[in-house]
Amino acid sequence: MSVRDLIPWSRGSSQVPSTNRDDNMDSFLSLHRNVNRLFDEVLRGFGSPSLLEGVSFNGAWPHVEIEENDSEVRVTAEVPGIDPDAVEVLLEDDVLTLRGENKRETEDKDRRFSERYYGRFERRLSLGREVDEDNVAATFKNGLLTVTLPKTERARTNVRRITIDKSE
């Protein structure tokens, strides 16, 4: 495979780009723009790179998994690499808030290298359930924050089954 096969406008075409220096530069600039656009589209799925600037992933980070059964709601959030002391869990008006920040500095004076990283996140989850606030528990292990929210007795018994009309 030649480099020419990588350029989209030359596939399936017998047209060969001219050897003029300006045309070749335009081809490389166009290829550069297309590669940048491709990376932008791929990275957009992970949230904006603005996390490095301290802005959260558009409200979608950390990734959470919510499980519910008859007695409790369990929220598991993925927060790898973050110190458990830097994470805050709040419950107010049936809204669970997960908040935290990460600060790291690396410095190698021999190689004249330093790197700083700062990231902050906040995720709010509306529970829509009555929760026994006195018995809420949170654990942190291997980058997973698990918050267990037991339901109140009223919430457990206040479930009403609704029949589904199957006629058309």
Contact map, one row per residue, 1 for C-alpha under 8 A:
111010000000000000000000000000000000000000000000000000000000000000000000000000000000000000000000000000000000000000000000000000000000000000000000000000000000000000000000
111111000000000000000000000000000000000000000000000000000000000000000000000000000000000000000000000000000000000000000000000000000000000000000000000000000000000000000000
111111100000000000000000000000000000000000000000000000000000000000000000000000000000000000000000000000000000000000000000000000000000000000000000000000000000000000000000
011111100100000000000000000000000000000000000000000000000000000000000000000000000000000000000000000000000000000000000000000000000000000000000000000000000000000000000000
111111110110000000000000000000000000000000000000000000000000000000000000000000000000000000000000000000000000000000000000000000000000000000000000000000000000000000000000
011111110010000000000000000000000000000000000000000000000000000000000000000000000000000000000000000000000000000000000000000000000000000000000000000000000000000000000000
001111111110000000000000000000100000000000000000000000000000000000000000000000000000000000000000000000000000000000000000000000000000000000000000000000000000000000000000
000011111110000000000000000000000000000000000000000000000000000000000000000000000000000000000000000000000000000000000000000000000000000000000000000000000000000000000000
000000111110100000000000000000000000000000000000000000000000000000000000000000000000000000000000000000000000000000000000000000000000000000000000000000000000000000000000
000110111111111100000000000000000000000000000000000000000000000000000000000000000000000000000000000000000000000000000000000000000000000000000000000000000000000000000000
000011111111100000000000000000000000000000000000000000000000000000000000000000000000000000000000000000000000000000000000000000000000000000000000000000000000000000000000
000000000111110000000000000000000000000000000000000000000000000000000000000000000000000000000000000000000000000000000000000000000000000000000000000000000000000000000000
000000001111111100000000000000000000000000000000000000000000000000000000000000000000000000000000000000000000000000000000000000000000000000000000000000000000000000000000
000000000101111100000000000000000000000000000000000000000000000000000000000000000000000000000000000000000000000000000000000000000000000000000000000000000000000000000000
000000000100111110000000000000000000000000000000000000000000000000000000000000000000000000000000000000000000000000000000000000000000000000000000000000000000000000000000
000000000100111111000000000000000000000000000000000000000000000000000000000000000000000000000000000000000000000000000000000000000000000000000000000000000000000000000000
000000000000001111100011000000000000000000000000000000000000000000000000000000000000000000000000000000000000000000000000000000000000000000000000000000000000000000000000
000000000000000111110011000000000000000000000000000000000000000000000000000000000000000000000000000000000000000000000000000000000000000000000000000000000000000000000000
000000000000000011111011000000000000000000000000000000000000000000000000000000000000000000000000000000000000000000000000000000000000000000000000000000000000000000000000
000000000000000001111111000000000000000000000000000000000000000000000000000000000000000000000000000000000000000000000000000000000000000000000000000000000000000000000000
000000000000000000111111100000000000000000000000000000000000000000000000000000000000000000000000000000000000000000000000000000000000000000000000000000000000000000000000
000000000000000000011111110000000000000000000000000000000000000000000000000000000000000000000000000000000000000000000000000000000000000000000000000000000000000000000000
000000000000000011111111111000000000000000000000000000000000000000000000000000000000000000000000000000000000000000000000000000000000000000000000000000000000000000000000
000000000000000011111111111100000000000000000000000000000000000000000000000000000000000000000000000000000000000000000000000000000000000000000000000000000000000000000000
000000000000000000001111111110000000000000000000000000000000000000000000000000000000000000000000000000000000000000000000000000000000000000000000000000000000000000000000
000000000000000000000111111111000000000000000000000000000000000000000000000000000000000000000000000000000000000000000000000000000000000000000000000000000000000000000000
000000000000000000000011111111100000000000000000000000000000000000000000000000000000000000000000000000000000000000000000000000000000000000000000000000000000000000000000
000000000000000000000001111111110000000000000000000000000000000000000000000000000000000000000000000000000000000000000000000000000000000000000000000000000000000000000000
000000000000000000000000111111111000000000000000000000000000000000000000000000000000000000000000000000000000000000000000000000000000000000000000000000000000000000000000
000000000000000000000000011111111100000000000000000000000000000000000000000000000000000000000000000000000000000000000000000000000000000000000000000000000000000000000000
000000100000000000000000001111111110000000000000000000000000000000000000000000000000000000000000000000000000000000000000000000000000000000000000000000000000000000000000
000000000000000000000000000111111111000000000000000000000000000000000000000000000000000000000000000000000000000000000000000000000000000000000000000000000000000000000000
000000000000000000000000000011111111100000000000000000000000000000000000000000000000000000000000000000000000000000000000000000000000000000000000000000000000000000000000
000000000000000000000000000001111111110000000000000000000000000000000000000000000000000000000000000000000000000000000000000000000000000000000000000000000000000000000000
000000000000000000000000000000111111111000000000000000000000000000000000000000000000000000000000000000000000000000000000000000000000000000000000000000000000000000000000
000000000000000000000000000000011111111100000000000000000000000000000000000000000000000000000000000000000000000000000000000000000000000000000000000000000000000000000000
000000000000000000000000000000001111111110000000000000000000000000000000000000000000000000000000000000000000000000000000000000000000000000000000000000000000000000000000
000000000000000000000000000000000111111111000000000000000000000000000000000000000000000000000000000000000000000000000000000000000000000000000000000000000000000000000000
000000000000000000000000000000000011111111100000000000000000000000000000000000000000000000000000000000000000000000000000000000000000000000000000000000000000000000000000
000000000000000000000000000000000001111111110000000000000000000000000000000000000000000000000000000000000000000000000000000000000000000000000000000000000000000000000000
000000000000000000000000000000000000111111111000000000000000000000000000000000000000000000000000000000000000000000000000000000000000000000000000000000000000000000000000
000000000000000000000000000000000000011111111100000000000000000000000000000000000000000000000000000000000000000000000000000000000000000000000000000000000000000000000000
000000000000000000000000000000000000001111111111100000000000000000000000000000000000000000000000000000000000000000000000000000000000000000000000000000000000000000000000
000000000000000000000000000000000000000111111111000000000000000000000000000000000000000000000000000000000000000000000000000000000000000000000000000000000000000000000000
000000000000000000000000000000000000000011111110000000000000000000000000000000000000000000000000000000000000000000000000000000000000000000000000000000000000000000000000
000000000000000000000000000000000000000001111111000000001000000000000000000000000000000000000000000000000000000000000000000000000000000000000000000000000000000000000000
000000000000000000000000000000000000000000111111100000001101000000000000000000000000000000000000000000000000000000000000000000000000000000000000000000000000000000000000
000000000000000000000000000000000000000000110111111000001100000000000000000000000000000000000000000000000000000000000000000000000000000000000000000000000000000000000000
000000000000000000000000000000000000000000100011111110000000000000000000000000000000000000000000000000000000000000000000000000000000000000000000000000000000000000000000
000000000000000000000000000000000000000000000001111111111000000000000000000000000000000000000000000000000000000000000000000000000000000000000000000000000000000000000000
000000000000000000000000000000000000000000000001111111111000000000000000000000000000000000000000000000000000000000000111000000000000000000000000000000000000000000000000
000000000000000000000000000000000000000000000000111111100000000000000000000000000000000000000000000000000000000000001110000000000000000000000000000000000000000000000000
000000000000000000000000000000000000000000000000111111100000000000000000000000000000000000000000000000000000000000000110000000000000000000000000000000000000000000000000
000000000000000000000000000000000000000000000000011111110000000000000000000000000000000000000000000000000000000000000111000000000000000000000000000000000000000000000000
000000000000000000000000000000000000000000000000011111111100000000000000000000000000000000000000000000000000000000000011100000000000000000000000000000000000000000000000
000000000000000000000000000000000000000000000000011001111111100000000000000000000000000000000000000000000000000000000011110000000000000000000000000000000000000000000000
000000000000000000000000000000000000000000000111011000111111110000000000000000000000000000000000000000000000000000000000100000000000000000000000000000000000000000000000
000000000000000000000000000000000000000000000011000000111111100000000000000000000000000000000000000000000000000000000000000000000000000000000000000000000000000000000000
000000000000000000000000000000000000000000000000000000011111100000000000000000000000000000000000000000000000000000000000011000000000000000000000000000000000000000000000
000000000000000000000000000000000000000000000010000000011111111000000000000000000000000000000000000000000000000000000000001000000000000000000000000000000000000000000000
000000000000000000000000000000000000000000000000000000011111111100000000000000000000000000000000000000000000000000000000111000000000000000000000000000000000000000000000
000000000000000000000000000000000000000000000000000000001001111100000000000011100000000000000000000000000000000000000000111000000000000000000000000000000000000000000000
000000000000000000000000000000000000000000000000000000000001111110000000000011000000000000000000000000000000000000000000000000000000000000000000000000000000000000000000
000000000000000000000000000000000000000000000000000000000000111111000000001111000000000000000000000000000000000000000000000000000000000000000000000000000000000000000000
000000000000000000000000000000000000000000000000000000000000001111100000001110000000000000000000000000000000000000000000000000000000000000000000000000000000000000000000
000000000000000000000000000000000000000000000000000000000000000111110000111100000000000000000000000000000000000000000000000000000000000000000000000000000000000000000000
000000000000000000000000000000000000000000000000000000000000000011111000111000000000000000000000000000000000000000000000000000000000000000000000000000000000000000000000
000000000000000000000000000000000000000000000000000000000000000001111111110000000000000000000000000000000000000000000000000000000000000000000000000000000000000000000000
000000000000000000000000000000000000000000000000000000000000000000111111100000000000000000000000000000000000000000000000000000000000000000000000000000000000000000000000
000000000000000000000000000000000000000000000000000000000000000000011111000000000000000000000000000000000000000000000000000000000000000000000000000000000001000000000000
000000000000000000000000000000000000000000000000000000000000000000011111100000000000000000000000000000000000000000000000000000000000000000000000000001100001000000000000
000000000000000000000000000000000000000000000000000000000000000000011111110000000000000000000000000000000000000000000000000000000000000000000000000111100000000000000000
000000000000000000000000000000000000000000000000000000000000000001111011111000000000000000000000000000000000000000000000000000000000000000000000000111100000000000000000
000000000000000000000000000000000000000000000000000000000000000001110001111100000000000000000000000000000000000000000000000000000000000000000000011110000000000000000000
000000000000000000000000000000000000000000000000000000000000000111100000111110000000000000000000000000000000000000000000000000000000000000000000011100000000000000000000
000000000000000000000000000000000000000000000000000000000000000111000000011111000000000000000000000000000000000000000000000000000000000000000001111000000000000000000000
000000000000000000000000000000000000000000000000000000000000011110000000001111100000000000000000000000000000000000000000000000000000000000000001110000000000000000000000
000000000000000000000000000000000000000000000000000000000000011100000000000111110000000000000000000000000000000000000000000000000000000000000011100000000000000000000000
000000000000000000000000000000000000000000000000000000000000010000000000000011111100000000000000000000000000000000000000000000000000000000000011100000000000000000000000
000000000000000000000000000000000000000000000000000000000000000000000000000001111100000000000000000000000000000000000000000000000000000000000111000000000000000000000000
000000000000000000000000000000000000000000000000000000000000000000000000000000111110000000000000000000000000000000000000000000000000000000000010000000000000000000000000
000000000000000000000000000000000000000000000000000000000000000000000000000000111111011000000000000011000000000000000000000000000000000000000010000000000000000000000000
000000000000000000000000000000000000000000000000000000000000000000000000000000001111111000000000000001000000000000000000000000000000000000000000000000000000000000000000
000000000000000000000000000000000000000000000000000000000000000000000000000000000111111000000000000000000000000000000000000000000000000000010000000000000000000000000000
000000000000000000000000000000000000000000000000000000000000000000000000000000000011111100000000000000000000000000000000000000000000000000000000000000000000000000000000
000000000000000000000000000000000000000000000000000000000000000000000000000000000111111100000000000111000000000000000000000000000000000000000000000000000000000000000000
000000000000000000000000000000000000000000000000000000000000000000000000000000000111111110000000011110000000000000000000000000000000000000000000000000000000000000000000
000000000000000000000000000000000000000000000000000000000000000000000000000000000000111111000000111100000000000000000000000000000000000000000000000000000000000000000000
000000000000000000000000000000000000000000000000000000000000000000000000000000000000001111100001111000000000000000000000000000000000000001000000000000000000000000000000
000000000000000000000000000000000000000000000000000000000000000000000000000000000000000111110001110000000000000000000000000000000000000000000000000000000000000000000000
000000000000000000000000000000000000000000000000000000000000000000000000000000000000000011111111100000000000000000000000000000000000100000000000000000000000000000000000
000000000000000000000000000000000000000000000000000000000000000000000000000000000000000001111111000000000000000000000000000000000000000000000000000000000000000000000000
000000000000000000000000000000000000000000000000000000000000000000000000000000000000000000111110000000000000000000000000000000000000000000000000000000000000000000000000
000000000000000000000000000000000000000000000000000000000000000000000000000000000000000000111111000000000000000000000000000001111110000000000000000000000000000000000000
000000000000000000000000000000000000000000000000000000000000000000000000000000000000000000111111100000000000000000000000000111110000000000000000000000000000000000000000
000000000000000000000000000000000000000000000000000000000000000000000000000000000000000011110111110000000000000000000000000111100000000000000000000000000000000000000000
000000000000000000000000000000000000000000000000000000000000000000000000000000000000000111100011111000000000000000000000011110000000000000000000000000000000000000000000
000000000000000000000000000000000000000000000000000000000000000000000000000000000000001111000001111100000000000000000000111100000000000000000000000000000000000000000000
000000000000000000000000000000000000000000000000000000000000000000000000000000000000001110000000111110000000000000000001111000000000000000000000000000000000000000000000
000000000000000000000000000000000000000000000000000000000000000000000000000000000000011100000000011111000000000000000001110000000000000000000000000000000000000000000000
000000000000000000000000000000000000000000000000000000000000000000000000000000000100011000000000001111100000000000000111100000000000000000000000000000000000000000000000
000000000000000000000000000000000000000000000000000000000000000000000000000000000110010000000000000111110000000000001111000000000000000000000000000000000000000000000000
000000000000000000000000000000000000000000000000000000000000000000000000000000000000000000000000000011111000000000011110000000000000000000000000000000000000000000000000
000000000000000000000000000000000000000000000000000000000000000000000000000000000000000000000000000001111100000000011100000000000000000000000000000000000000000000000000
000000000000000000000000000000000000000000000000000000000000000000000000000000000000000000000000000000111110000001111000000000000000000000000000000000000000000000000000
000000000000000000000000000000000000000000000000000000000000000000000000000000000000000000000000000000011111000011110000000000000000000000000000000000000000000000000000
000000000000000000000000000000000000000000000000000000000000000000000000000000000000000000000000000000001111100111100000000000000000000000000000000000000000000000000000
000000000000000000000000000000000000000000000000000000000000000000000000000000000000000000000000000000000111111111000000000000000000000000000000000000000000000000000000
000000000000000000000000000000000000000000000000000000000000000000000000000000000000000000000000000000000011111111000000000000000000000000000000000000000000000000000000
000000000000000000000000000000000000000000000000000000000000000000000000000000000000000000000000000000000001111110000000000000000000000000000000000000000000000000000000
000000000000000000000000000000000000000000000000000000000000000000000000000000000000000000000000000000000001111110000000000000000000000000000000000000000000000000000000
000000000000000000000000000000000000000000000000000000000000000000000000000000000000000000000000000000000011111111000000000000000000000000000000000000000000000000000000
000000000000000000000000000000000000000000000000000000000000000000000000000000000000000000000000000000000111111111100000000000000000000000000000000000000000000000000000
000000000000000000000000000000000000000000000000000000000000000000000000000000000000000000000000000000001111100111110000000000000000000000000000000000000000000000000000
000000000000000000000000000000000000000000000000000000000000000000000000000000000000000000000000000000001110000011111000000000000000000000000000000000000000000000000000
000000000000000000000000000000000000000000000000000000000000000000000000000000000000000000000000000000111100000001111100000000000000000000000000000000000000000000000000
000000000000000000000000000000000000000000000000000100000000000000000000000000000000000000000000000001111000000000111110000000000000000000000000000000000000000000000000
000000000000000000000000000000000000000000000000001111000000000000000000000000000000000000000000000011110000000000011111000000000000000000000000000000000000000000000000
000000000000000000000000000000000000000000000000001111110000000000000000000000000000000000000000000011100000000000001111100000000000000000000000000000000000000000000000
000000000000000000000000000000000000000000000000001001110000000000000000000000000000000000000000001111000000000000000111110000000000000000000000000000000000000000000000
000000000000000000000000000000000000000000000000000000111000110000000000000000000000000000000000011110000000000000000011111000000000000000000000000000000000000000000000
000000000000000000000000000000000000000000000000000000010010110000000000000000000000000000000000111100000000000000000001111100000000000000000000000000000000000000000000
000000000000000000000000000000000000000000000000000000000011110000000000000000000000000000000000111000000000000000000000111110000000000000000000000000000000000000000000
000000000000000000000000000000000000000000000000000000000000000000000000000000000000000000000011110000000000000000000000011111000000000000000000000000000000000000000000
000000000000000000000000000000000000000000000000000000000000000000000000000000000000000000000011100000000000000000000000001111100000000000000000000000000000000000000000
000000000000000000000000000000000000000000000000000000000000000000000000000000000000000000000111000000000000000000000000000111110000000000000000000000000000000000000000
000000000000000000000000000000000000000000000000000000000000000000000000000000000000000000000111000000000000000000000000000011111000000000000000000000000000000000000000
000000000000000000000000000000000000000000000000000000000000000000000000000000000000000000000110000000000000000000000000000001111100000000000000000000000000000000000000
000000000000000000000000000000000000000000000000000000000000000000000000000000000000000000000100000000000000000000000000000000111110000000000000000000100010000000000000
000000000000000000000000000000000000000000000000000000000000000000000000000000000000000000000100000000000000000000000000000000011111000000000000000000110110000000000000
000000000000000000000000000000000000000000000000000000000000000000000000000000000000000000000100000000000000000000000000000000001111100000000000000011110010000000000000
000000000000000000000000000000000000000000000000000000000000000000000000000000000000000000000000000000000000000000000000000000000111111100000000000011110000000000000000
000000000000000000000000000000000000000000000000000000000000000000000000000000000000000000100000000000000000000000000000000000000011111100000000000011000000000000000000
000000000000000000000000000000000000000000000000000000000000000000000000000000000000000000000000000000000000000000000000000000000001111100000000000000000000000000000000
000000000000000000000000000000000000000000000000000000000000000000000000000000000000000000000000000000000000000000000000000000000001111110000000000011000000000000000000
000000000000000000000000000000000000000000000000000000000000000000000000000000000000000000000000000000000000000000000000000000000001111111000000001111000000000000000000
000000000000000000000000000000000000000000000000000000000000000000000000000000000000000000000000000000000000000000000000000000000000001111100000001110000000000000000000
000000000000000000000000000000000000000000000000000000000000000000000000000000000000000010000000000000000000000000000000000000000000000111110000111100000000000000000000
000000000000000000000000000000000000000000000000000000000000000000000000000000000000000000000000000000000000000000000000000000000000000011111000111000000000000000000000
000000000000000000000000000000000000000000000000000000000000000000000000000000000001000000000000000000000000000000000000000000000000000001111111110000000000000000000000
000000000000000000000000000000000000000000000000000000000000000000000000000000000000000000000000000000000000000000000000000000000000000000111111100000000000000000000000
000000000000000000000000000000000000000000000000000000000000000000000000000000010000000000000000000000000000000000000000000000000000000000011111000000000000000000000000
000000000000000000000000000000000000000000000000000000000000000000000000000001111100000000000000000000000000000000000000000000000000000000011111100000000000000000000000
000000000000000000000000000000000000000000000000000000000000000000000000000111110000000000000000000000000000000000000000000000000000000000011111110000000000000000000000
000000000000000000000000000000000000000000000000000000000000000000000000000111100000000000000000000000000000000000000000000000000000000001111011111000000000000000000000
000000000000000000000000000000000000000000000000000000000000000000000000011110000000000000000000000000000000000000000000000000000000000001110001111100000000000000000000
000000000000000000000000000000000000000000000000000000000000000000000000011100000000000000000000000000000000000000000000000000000000000111100000111110000000000000000000
000000000000000000000000000000000000000000000000000000000000000000000001111000000000000000000000000000000000000000000000000000000000000111000000011111000000000000000000
000000000000000000000000000000000000000000000000000000000000000000000001110000000000000000000000000000000000000000000000000000000011101110000000001111100000000000000000
000000000000000000000000000000000000000000000000000000000000000000000011100000000000000000000000000000000000000000000000000000000011101100000000000111110000000000000000
000000000000000000000000000000000000000000000000000000000000000000000011100000000000000000000000000000000000000000000000000000001111000000000000000011111011000000000000
000000000000000000000000000000000000000000000000000000000000000000000000000000000000000000000000000000000000000000000000000000000111000000000000000001111111000000000000
000000000000000000000000000000000000000000000000000000000000000000000000000000000000000000000000000000000000000000000000000000000000000000000000000000111111100000000000
000000000000000000000000000000000000000000000000000000000000000000000000000000000000000000000000000000000000000000000000000000000100000000000000000000011111110000000000
000000000000000000000000000000000000000000000000000000000000000000000000000000000000000000000000000000000000000000000000000000001110000000000000000000111111111000000000
000000000000000000000000000000000000000000000000000000000000000000000110000000000000000000000000000000000000000000000000000000000000000000000000000000111111111000000000
000000000000000000000000000000000000000000000000000000000000000000000000000000000000000000000000000000000000000000000000000000000000000000000000000000001111111000000000
000000000000000000000000000000000000000000000000000000000000000000000000000000000000000000000000000000000000000000000000000000000000000000000000000000000111111100000000
000000000000000000000000000000000000000000000000000000000000000000000000000000000000000000000000000000000000000000000000000000000000000000000000000000000011111110000000
000000000000000000000000000000000000000000000000000000000000000000000000000000000000000000000000000000000000000000000000000000000000000000000000000000000000011111000000
000000000000000000000000000000000000000000000000000000000000000000000000000000000000000000000000000000000000000000000000000000000000000000000000000000000000001111100000
000000000000000000000000000000000000000000000000000000000000000000000000000000000000000000000000000000000000000000000000000000000000000000000000000000000000000111110000
000000000000000000000000000000000000000000000000000000000000000000000000000000000000000000000000000000000000000000000000000000000000000000000000000000000000000011111000
000000000000000000000000000000000000000000000000000000000000000000000000000000000000000000000000000000000000000000000000000000000000000000000000000000000000000001111100
000000000000000000000000000000000000000000000000000000000000000000000000000000000000000000000000000000000000000000000000000000000000000000000000000000000000000000111110
000000000000000000000000000000000000000000000000000000000000000000000000000000000000000000000000000000000000000000000000000000000000000000000000000000000000000000011111
000000000000000000000000000000000000000000000000000000000000000000000000000000000000000000000000000000000000000000000000000000000000000000000000000000000000000000001111
000000000000000000000000000000000000000000000000000000000000000000000000000000000000000000000000000000000000000000000000000000000000000000000000000000000000000000000111
